[in-house]
Amino acid sequence: MAGLTHFDREGHAHMVDVSEKAETARTAVAAGHVAMSAETLALIVEGRAEKGDVLGVARLAGIMGAKRTSELIPLCHPLPISKVSVELTPDPSLPGVRIEATVRTTGRTGVEMEALTAVNVAALTLYDMVKAVEKSMVIGGIRLVLKEGGKSGRYEAPR
């Protein structure tokens, strides 16, 4: 189990002790998408969905998801998040909606899980808002795009 920080020497899961780590500025960006028919995308973009502002509700849900990550992922530390932004961009070439979340903090551990959770929750909310029209939507491509700060420094996903 070498290199896996969430396991002790006996292989038991545990929460990593970050008390000795330095507090640094940390940023994480995650991305994903929800693919759908062009008709469903038009319904969203034109504001004709029965449940209301699909993109606005999904944006708020993503922000809320980032803030509650430690309640959902058992070994995540609760963090003082200083910024969460969630962008939902309609993309006719997909067709669907691209989602990008940026999370920032100053702390002892990174915010990668918060950014990934924001994208997942935004995608699930978008799906929920229009599932009555199209159940075959596909949530995908969710990944860490960028991570900055901390001992391991900068990571940028290959394009």
C-alpha positions in Angstrom: 0.0 0.0 0.0 3.0 2.2 -0.4 2.1 5.7 -1.6 -1.6 5.4 -0.6 -1.9 7.9 2.2 -5.4 6.9 3.3 -4.2 3.5 4.6 -2.0 2.8 7.6 0.8 0.2 7.8 -1.8 -2.6 8.5 -3.9 -1.6 5.5 -6.7 0.0 7.5 -8.4 3.1 6.1 -7.6 6.2 8.2 -7.9 10.0 7.9 -4.5 11.5 7.0 -2.9 13.7 9.8 -2.3 17.1 8.1 -1.5 19.0 11.3 2.2 19.2 10.5 1.6 20.5 6.9 2.1 24.2 6.1 -0.9 26.2 5.2 -0.7 27.3 1.6 -3.0 28.7 -1.0 -4.5 25.9 -2.9 -6.7 25.7 -6.1 -8.3 22.9 -7.9 -10.2 22.9 -11.2 -12.4 20.0 -12.4 -14.4 19.5 -15.5 -17.0 17.2 -17.0 -20.1 17.3 -19.2 -23.6 16.1 -19.7 -24.3 15.0 -23.2 -27.9 15.1 -24.5 -29.9 15.6 -27.6 -29.9 18.9 -29.4 -33.6 19.3 -28.6 -33.0 19.0 -24.9 -30.1 21.4 -25.0 -32.3 23.9 -26.9 -35.0 23.5 -24.1 -32.3 24.4 -21.5 -30.8 27.3 -23.4 -34.1 28.8 -24.3 -35.4 28.6 -20.7 -38.3 26.3 -21.5 -37.7 23.6 -18.9 -40.7 23.0 -16.6 -38.5 23.1 -13.5 -37.1 26.5 -14.3 -33.5 27.8 -14.7 -31.7 24.6 -15.2 -28.2 26.1 -15.5 -28.7 28.4 -12.5 -30.0 25.7 -10.2 -27.2 23.3 -11.3 -24.6 26.0 -10.6 -25.9 26.5 -7.1 -26.1 22.8 -6.5 -22.4 22.4 -7.6 -21.4 25.2 -5.1 -23.3 23.5 -2.3 -21.8 20.1 -3.2 -18.2 21.5 -2.9 -19.0 22.9 0.5 -20.4 19.6 1.7 -17.7 17.3 0.3 -16.4 16.2 3.7 -19.9 14.9 4.6 -20.0 12.8 1.5 -16.4 11.4 1.1 -15.5 9.6 4.3 -11.8 10.5 4.6 -12.0 14.1 3.3 -11.1 16.9 5.8 -13.6 19.7 6.3 -12.0 22.7 4.7 -12.5 26.5 5.0 -13.3 27.1 1.3 -12.6 30.6 0.3 -14.1 30.4 -3.3 -16.2 28.1 -5.4 -17.2 28.9 -8.9 -19.1 26.6 -11.2 -19.5 27.4 -14.9 -22.0 25.6 -17.1 -21.5 26.2 -20.8 -23.9 25.0 -23.4 -22.0 23.3 -26.2 -24.0 22.5 -29.4 -21.0 20.4 -30.8 -21.4 17.9 -27.9 -24.4 18.4 -27.8 -24.8 19.1 -24.1 -23.4 21.2 -21.3 -19.8 21.5 -20.2 -19.2 22.0 -16.5 -16.1 23.5 -14.9 -15.6 24.0 -11.2 -12.9 26.0 -9.5 -12.3 25.8 -5.7 -9.8 27.7 -3.6 -8.7 27.6 0.0 -5.8 28.4 2.2 -5.1 25.3 4.2 -3.1 22.1 4.9 -4.8 19.9 2.3 -6.0 20.4 -1.3 -9.4 21.0 -2.7 -9.4 18.5 -5.6 -12.2 16.4 -4.1 -14.3 19.6 -3.6 -13.9 20.6 -7.3 -14.7 17.1 -8.5 -17.7 16.9 -6.2 -19.0 20.3 -7.5 -18.9 19.0 -11.1 -20.6 15.8 -10.1 -23.4 17.5 -8.2 -23.9 20.1 -10.9 -24.2 17.3 -13.5 -26.6 15.3 -11.4 -28.7 18.3 -10.8 -28.8 19.2 -14.5 -29.9 15.6 -15.2 -32.6 15.8 -12.6 -33.9 19.1 -13.9 -34.6 17.7 -17.5 -34.9 13.9 -17.0 -38.6 14.1 -17.7 -37.7 15.1 -21.3 -34.7 12.9 -21.8 -33.6 9.9 -19.7 -30.7 8.9 -22.0 -28.4 11.8 -21.1 -24.9 10.8 -20.4 -22.7 12.3 -17.6 -19.1 11.9 -18.4 -15.5 13.1 -18.8 -15.3 14.2 -15.1 -11.7 14.8 -14.2 -9.2 16.9 -12.4 -7.9 19.6 -14.8 -5.6 21.6 -12.5 -4.3 21.5 -9.0 -2.0 24.1 -7.5 -0.4 24.5 -4.0 0.9 22.2 -1.3 3.9 20.0 -1.2 3.3 18.2 -4.5 3.0 21.6 -6.3 1.2 22.0 -9.7 -0.6 19.4 -11.7 -2.1 20.1 -15.0 -4.0 17.4 -16.9 -2.8 16.7 -20.5 -5.2 18.1 -23.0 
